Amino acid sequence: MRMYDLIMKKRNGGTLTEEEIGYMVSEYTADRIPDYQMSAMMMAIYFQGMSEAETVALTMAMAHSGDMMDLHEITGVKVDKHSTGGVGDKTSIALTPMVAACGVKIAKMSGRGLGHTGGTIDKLESFEGFSTGITAEHFQRQVNEIGISIMGQTLDIAPADKKLYALRDVTATVDNMSLIASSIMSKKLASGADAIVLDVKTGSGAFMKEEADAFALAREMVTIGNKAGRKTIAVVSDMDQPLGCAVGNALEVQEAIATLKGEGPADFTELCMTLGTYMLIAGGRAKEEQEARTMLAKVIADGSAVSKLEQFVQAQGGNPAAVLDPSLLPKAAIVEDIQSPDSGYVEKIDCEEIGICSLILGGGRETKDSEIDLAVGLILHKKVGDRVEAGQALATIHANDRQKLMTAKERFLKAYHITTEEVTKKPLIKGLVTE
């Protein structure tokens, strides 16, 4: 088998077989196919597309290119959740304790963030002493004992995806639906969960700007998951404005804790309830939506959801006192309001720009080696459709550097669009994909 022949076959619109895709992935992972040939293949796929069978074969080959997490020692159904990412997306920190408190096992691998805010691991490190650098044995034992653990990607999970993504990133071949779907799902399948619930974002702060593209990606990923024998459900949700009100690591953790106490923003609470509903159904704890929502509401009301977060933080070396007293989380030295220059209604928020404001303050990474300032970020007081008066606070900015604050503030004001006309609020949940 020659890579040259496979490139020509795909370039000319042919369909690659499972064997051909397996050869291509394994040889490239082993450095026996050069970058220039794989670049040519990625460009051929970009223009010719991939069939459903090709996409599934590529995903499975990438999933099996490294370690496959074996979770058989964990009793019960293991459910994983993945978000395609966005601004203010702290969902895992509130959602996973809610679901675990309802009796579904959460065995999750997460990464660090590269971009406007930290990833789930960075945010969890707002709890002093918290560590995701735990062994696989500790990870599985903890899930069996308290129903939840989140570990860093210490295993060599889907190395083919790491190599391919780095190549696609510099050859303008990232935004192909099959390649995106296989990249996400290869890591999810290798992580070993029995069922997967996906949160696919759409809007100005999401990778998928258009709703139709978000649904297409959701369908691709659900198809891959189901064909791989994992029950897979996707929720398509809005990211045309930041999720919730907090943007920034420790601030987002605070908001997640408030949500577990029943005091979170309406949109963020609704997303957690929706994703949690399908995680309970996928995990076999509930048969239908209303039953699942009732269970989730109960664990918030009786305090068992926030207690589960406390247990989880303590089990991984963090200070559990910060769950009950969030003032113990990292705090910024400078806290100032950003006032609205006009009266009217918030018509639009450039979501990605709000994320960049957090990055400017130090809340994200511009490179893999950047240090994150966990304390900085923004709390939004006005969202799309809200009435605002001139001089009223649009947001509160948390900073540790006066110059960074001024730069972020200037950018923030350009991201808010205020009109004199009333604005209709859009629904957060766009739809559901189950097959």
C-alpha positions in Angstrom: 0.0 0.0 0.0 1.4 3.4 -1.0 0.4 6.8 0.5 0.8 8.3 -3.0 -2.0 6.1 -4.4 -4.3 6.9 -1.4 -3.8 10.7 -1.9 -4.6 10.3 -5.7 -7.7 8.2 -4.9 -9.1 10.7 -2.5 -8.1 13.7 -4.7 -10.1 12.1 -7.6 -13.2 11.7 -5.4 -12.7 8.0 -4.4 -13.8 6.4 -1.1 -11.0 5.1 1.1 -11.5 1.7 2.7 -11.3 1.0 6.5 -8.0 -0.8 5.8 -6.5 2.1 3.8 -7.5 4.6 6.5 -6.0 2.3 9.2 -2.8 2.1 7.3 -2.6 5.9 6.8 -3.2 6.7 10.5 -0.9 4.0 11.9 2.0 4.8 9.5 1.7 8.6 10.1 1.6 8.1 13.9 4.8 6.0 13.6 6.5 8.8 11.5 6.7 6.6 8.4 4.5 8.9 6.3 5.9 12.4 6.0 4.0 15.6 6.9 4.0 16.8 3.2 2.1 13.7 2.1 -0.4 13.8 5.0 -0.9 17.5 4.3 -1.8 16.6 0.7 -4.3 14.0 2.0 -5.9 16.5 4.5 -6.4 19.0 1.6 -7.9 16.2 -0.6 -10.3 15.4 2.2 -11.1 19.1 2.7 -12.2 19.4 -0.9 -13.7 16.0 -1.5 -15.2 15.3 1.9 -15.6 11.9 3.6 -18.5 9.4 3.6 -20.0 8.4 6.9 -18.1 5.1 6.7 -14.8 6.9 6.1 -15.4 9.3 9.0 -16.2 6.4 11.4 -13.1 4.5 10.2 -10.9 7.5 10.7 -12.2 8.1 14.2 -11.7 4.5 15.3 -8.2 4.4 13.8 -7.3 7.6 15.7 -8.9 6.4 18.9 -6.8 3.1 18.7 -3.6 5.0 17.8 -2.6 5.2 21.5 -3.9 4.1 24.9 -7.6 3.1 25.3 -8.8 3.9 28.8 -10.1 0.7 30.5 -12.9 1.6 33.0 -14.2 -1.9 33.6 -13.3 -1.8 37.3 -15.8 1.1 37.7 -19.2 -0.3 38.5 -22.3 1.0 36.7 -22.7 3.0 33.5 -20.0 5.7 33.0 -21.2 8.8 31.3 -19.0 11.5 29.8 -19.8 15.0 28.6 -18.0 17.1 26.1 -18.5 20.8 25.0 -17.2 22.2 21.8 -16.2 25.3 23.9 -17.1 28.9 24.3 -16.9 32.0 26.5 -17.9 31.5 30.1 -18.3 27.7 29.7 -17.8 26.4 33.2 -20.4 23.7 32.7 -18.4 20.6 33.9 -17.8 22.1 37.3 -21.5 22.4 38.1 -23.0 19.7 35.9 -20.8 16.7 36.9 -21.5 17.0 40.7 -25.2 17.3 40.0 -25.2 14.2 37.9 -23.0 12.2 40.3 -25.3 13.2 43.2 -28.1 11.5 41.2 -26.1 8.3 41.1 -24.5 8.3 37.6 -20.8 7.6 37.5 -18.6 10.5 36.1 -15.1 9.3 35.0 -13.9 12.3 32.9 -10.6 13.2 31.3 -10.1 16.9 30.7 -7.4 19.2 29.4 -6.0 22.7 30.0 -7.2 25.6 28.0 -5.5 27.4 25.1 -7.3 30.7 24.3 -9.5 33.1 26.2 -9.9 31.2 29.5 -8.5 28.1 31.1 -9.8 24.6 30.5 -11.7 22.6 33.2 -8.4 21.6 34.8 -7.2 25.2 35.1 -10.5 26.3 36.6 -10.5 23.5 39.2 -7.0 24.5 40.2 -8.7 27.7 41.7 -9.2 25.3 44.6 -5.9 25.5 46.5 -4.1 22.1 46.3 -6.4 20.6 43.7 -4.7 18.1 41.4 -5.8 16.2 38.3 -2.4 14.5 38.0 -3.7 11.4 39.6 -3.0 7.7 38.7 -5.5 5.6 36.8 -5.9 3.5 39.9 -6.7 6.5 42.0 -9.1 7.7 39.3 -11.1 4.5 39.1 -11.1 4.0 42.9 -12.4 7.5 43.5 -15.3 7.1 40.9 -16.3 3.9 42.7 -16.2 5.5 46.1 -17.8 8.9 45.5 -19.1 8.7 41.9 -16.9 11.4 40.3 -13.4 12.1 39.2 -11.7 14.3 36.6 -8.2 13.6 35.7 -5.7 15.2 33.3 -4.8 13.5 30.1 -1.8 11.6 31.5 -2.2 8.6 29.1 -1.2 8.8 25.5 -4.8 9.3 24.3 -5.3 9.5 20.5 -1.7 10.6 19.5 -2.7 10.4 15.8 -5.2 13.2 16.5 -2.6 15.4 18.2 -0.3 15.0 15.2 -3.1 15.5 12.6 -4.5 18.5 14.4 -1.2 20.3 14.6 -0.8 19.7 10.8 -4.3 20.8 10.0 -3.8 24.0 12.1 -1.0 25.2 9.8 -2.4 23.9 6.4 -5.8 25.6 6.5 -7.7 22.3 6.8 -9.2 22.6 10.3 -12.7 23.5 9.3 -13.9 20.3 7.7 -16.9 18.6 9.3 -15.6 15.0 9.2 -12.1 16.0 10.4 -13.6 18.0 13.3 -16.0 15.2 14.3 -13.4 12.5 14.2 -10.9 14.7 16.2 -13.4 15.2 19.0 -14.9 11.7 19.0 -11.5 9.8 18.8 -10.6 11.3 22.2 -14.0 10.6 23.7 -14.0 7.0 22.6 -10.5 6.4 23.8 -11.5 7.8 27.2 -13.6 4.7 27.8 -17.1 6.0 28.8 -20.2 3.9 28.0 -22.3 7.0 27.0 -21.5 10.5 25.8 -23.5 13.7 26.0 -22.2 16.4 23.7 -22.8 20.2 24.0 -22.4 21.6 20.5 -22.1 25.4 20.6 -23.2 27.8 17.8 -22.9 31.5 17.5 -20.3 34.3 17.5 -18.4 32.8 20.4 -18.4 29.3 19.0 -16.3 27.4 16.5 -19.5 26.7 14.5 -20.8 30.2 13.8 -23.8 29.0 11.8 -26.6 27.0 13.4 -26.9 24.6 10.4 -23.2 23.8 10.7 -23.6 23.1 14.4 -26.4 20.6 13.8 -24.4 19.0 11.0 -21.4 18.5 13.3 -23.8 17.2 16.1 -25.2 14.6 13.6 -21.7 13.5 12.5 -20.6 13.0 16.1 -23.7 11.2 17.3 -23.5 8.9 14.3 -19.8 8.1 15.1 -20.6 7.5 18.8 -23.6 5.2 18.2 -21.8 3.2 15.5 -18.9 2.7 18.0 -21.4 1.2 20.4 -21.6 4.2 22.8 -25.0 5.8 23.5 -24.5 9.3 22.2 -26.7 12.4 22.4 -26.0 16.0 21.3 -27.5 19.2 22.6 -27.0 22.3 20.3 -26.8 25.4 22.4 -26.4 29.1 21.9 -23.0 30.9 22.2 -23.9 34.2 20.6 -23.2 35.7 24.0 -21.2 34.4 27.0 -22.7 31.6 29.0 -23.9 32.8 32.4 -22.3 36.0 33.8 -18.8 35.0 34.8 -15.8 34.9 32.4 -12.5 34.0 34.0 -11.3 31.0 36.0 -12.0 31.5 39.7 -15.0 33.7 38.9 -16.5 30.9 36.8 -15.9 28.5 39.6 -17.8 30.8 42.0 -20.7 30.9 39.5 -20.7 27.1 39.2 -20.9 26.8 43.1 -23.7 29.4 43.2 -25.6 27.3 40.5 -25.2 24.1 42.7 -26.8 26.1 45.5 -29.7 27.1 43.2 -28.5 30.7 42.9 -26.9 30.6 39.4 -27.8 32.6 36.3 -30.9 31.3 34.5 -29.2 30.4 31.2 -26.3 28.5 32.8 -28.7 26.7 35.2 -30.9 25.7 32.2 -28.0 24.3 30.2 -26.9 22.2 33.2 -30.4 21.0 33.7 -30.7 20.1 30.0 -27.4 18.3 29.7 -27.9 16.7 33.1 -31.3 15.3 32.0 -29.7 13.5 29.0 -26.8 12.2 31.1 -29.3 10.7 33.6 -31.2 9.1 30.7 -28.1 7.8 29.0 -26.8 6.5 32.4 -30.1 4.6 33.0 -31.1 6.6 36.1 -34.2 8.1 34.5 -36.5 6.9 31.8 -37.8 10.3 30.6 -37.0 14.0 30.7 -39.3 15.2 33.5 -38.2 12.4 35.8 -34.6 13.4 35.2 -35.2 17.1 35.7 -37.0 16.4 39.0 -34.0 14.4 40.2 -31.6 17.2 39.3 -33.8 19.9 41.0 -33.9 17.7 44.2 -30.1 17.4 44.5 -29.8 21.2 44.2 -32.6 21.8 46.7 -31.4 19.3 49.3 -27.7 20.4 49.1 -26.4 17.0 47.9 -25.1 18.5 44.6 -22.9 21.1 46.4 -21.8 18.4 48.9 -20.7 16.2 46.0 -18.5 19.0 44.7 -17.0 19.4 48.2 -16.3 15.6 48.3 -14.8 15.7 44.8 -12.5 18.7 45.6 -11.3 17.1 48.8 -10.7 13.7 47.2 -8.3 15.4 44.7 -6.3 17.4 47.3 -8.2 20.7 47.0 -9.4 22.8 49.8 -13.1 21.9 50.3 -13.8 24.9 52.5 -13.7 27.1 49.4 -16.9 25.3 48.2 -18.8 26.6 51.2 -16.9 29.9 51.3 -16.0 31.0 47.7 -14.2 34.1 49.2 -11.3 31.7 49.7 -10.9 31.4 45.9 -8.2 33.6 44.2 -9.2 37.3 44.2 -8.0 40.1 42.0 -6.5 43.3 43.4 -8.5 45.7 41.2 -12.3 45.4 40.9 -14.1 48.1 38.9 -17.4 48.6 37.1 -17.6 49.2 33.3 -20.4 51.7 32.8 -22.7 51.9 29.8 -22.2 55.0 27.7 -25.8 54.9 26.4 -29.3 54.0 27.5 -31.3 51.4 25.6 -31.4 47.6 25.2 -28.5 45.3 24.7 -28.9 44.2 21.1 -25.8 42.1 20.6 -22.6 41.1 22.4 -19.5 40.1 20.3 -19.0 37.0 22.4 -15.5 36.2 21.2 -14.4 39.7 22.0 -15.5 39.2 25.6 -13.3 36.1 25.7 -10.4 38.2 24.3 -10.9 40.7 27.2 -10.4 37.9 29.7 -7.3 36.8 27.7 -5.9 40.4 27.8 -6.4 40.5 31.6 -4.4 37.2 31.9 -7.2 34.7 32.3 -6.2 32.6 29.3 -3.2 31.3 27.4 -1.8 32.8 24.1 0.7 30.0 24.0 1.0 26.6 25.6 3.6 28.0 28.1 1.6 31.1 29.1 0.9 31.4 32.9 -2.8 31.9 33.7 -3.9 34.4 36.3 -6.8 32.5 38.0 -8.2 35.6 39.7 -8.9 37.9 36.7 -12.0 38.2 34.5 -15.4 39.8 34.1 -18.8 39.5 35.6 -21.5 40.6 33.2 -24.5 42.5 34.6 -26.4 42.9 31.3 -27.1 40.3 28.6 -28.8 40.5 25.2 -32.3 41.9 25.6 -31.7 43.6 28.9 -32.5 47.2 29.5 -29.6 49.4 30.5 -29.3 53.1 31.5 -26.4 55.4 30.7 -23.9 55.2 33.6 -25.2 51.8 34.8 -22.7 49.0 35.1 -22.6 46.7 32.1 -20.0 44.5 33.9 -17.5 44.4 36.7 -13.9 43.8 35.7 -11.4 41.9 37.9 -7.7 42.7 37.2 -4.3 42.6 38.7 -2.7 45.1 36.2 -4.0 48.6 35.6 -2.7 48.8 32.0 -4.3 45.4 31.1 -7.6 46.6 32.7 -7.6 49.8 30.6 -6.9 47.8 27.4 -9.6 45.2 28.2 -12.2 47.9 29.2 -11.8 49.7 25.9 -12.2 46.5 23.9 -15.2 45.4 26.1 -17.2 48.6 25.3 -16.7 48.0 21.6 -18.2 44.5 22.0 -21.5 45.7 23.4 -24.1 47.0 21.0 -27.0 49.0 22.5 -30.1 50.0 20.6 -33.2 52.1 21.4 -35.5 49.3 20.2 -36.6 46.4 22.5 -34.7 43.2 21.7 -36.2 39.7 21.7 -34.1 37.2 23.7 -33.1 34.0 21.8 -33.6 30.5 23.2 -30.5 29.0 24.7 -31.3 25.4 23.6 -31.5 25.1 19.8 -32.3 21.4 19.6 -31.4 17.8 20.2 -29.7 15.2 18.1 -30.1 11.6 19.1 -29.4 9.6 15.9 
